[in-house]
């Protein structure tokens, strides 16, 4: 699903999304990455966080996980 480009001034900044491995946190992580932010995906399940990081980086964004 292609995401629209957003411009809320997040380019060059880091955004931390707690619960970023699923649900609304997952969607929020994708939107922030599409807006140019580097996303710190925080989740208590390493595999969920890693999957979101992979999705973001495969789409050309920057992300890392915190477990």
C-alpha positions as CSV (number, residue, x, y, z in Angstrom):
1,X,0.0,0.0,0.0
2,X,1.7,3.3,-1.1
3,X,1.7,5.9,1.6
4,X,1.2,9.6,0.8
5,X,4.1,11.9,1.4
6,X,3.6,14.1,4.5
7,X,5.5,17.3,5.3
8,X,5.2,18.1,9.0
9,X,8.9,19.1,9.4
10,X,10.1,15.6,10.5
11,X,12.8,15.4,7.8
12,X,16.2,15.0,9.5
13,X,14.7,14.3,12.9
14,X,14.3,11.1,14.9
15,X,10.8,9.9,16.1
16,X,10.3,7.3,18.8
17,X,7.2,5.2,18.4
18,X,6.4,3.1,21.5
19,X,4.4,0.1,20.5
20,X,5.6,0.5,16.9
21,X,5.6,-3.2,16.1
22,X,1.9,-3.5,15.5
23,X,-1.4,-1.8,15.1
24,X,-1.5,2.0,15.2
25,X,2.1,2.1,16.2
26,X,3.1,0.3,13.1
27,X,1.1,2.7,10.9
28,X,2.5,5.7,12.8
29,X,6.0,4.4,12.2
30,X,5.4,4.1,8.5
31,X,3.9,7.6,8.2
32,X,6.7,9.2,10.1
33,X,9.2,7.4,7.9
34,X,7.4,8.6,4.8
35,X,7.6,12.1,6.3
36,X,11.4,11.8,6.4
37,X,12.0,11.0,10.0
38,X,14.4,8.3,11.2
39,X,12.1,6.1,13.3
40,X,13.0,4.3,16.5
41,X,10.5,1.4,16.6
42,X,10.0,0.5,20.3
43,X,8.3,-2.8,21.0
44,X,8.6,-5.6,23.6
45,X,8.7,-8.2,20.8
46,X,12.0,-8.1,18.9
47,X,10.5,-9.9,15.8
48,X,7.7,-7.4,15.4
49,X,10.0,-4.4,15.8
50,X,12.5,-5.9,13.3
51,X,9.7,-6.5,10.8
52,X,8.6,-2.9,10.9
53,X,12.3,-1.7,10.6
54,X,12.7,-3.9,7.6
55,X,9.5,-2.6,6.0
56,X,10.7,1.0,6.5
57,X,14.3,0.4,5.2
58,X,13.1,-1.6,2.2
59,X,11.0,1.4,1.3
60,X,14.0,3.7,1.4
61,X,13.5,5.1,4.9
62,X,15.6,5.0,8.0
63,X,14.7,3.1,11.1
64,X,16.1,1.1,14.0
65,X,14.5,-1.0,16.8
66,X,14.6,-0.6,20.6
67,X,13.5,-3.7,22.5
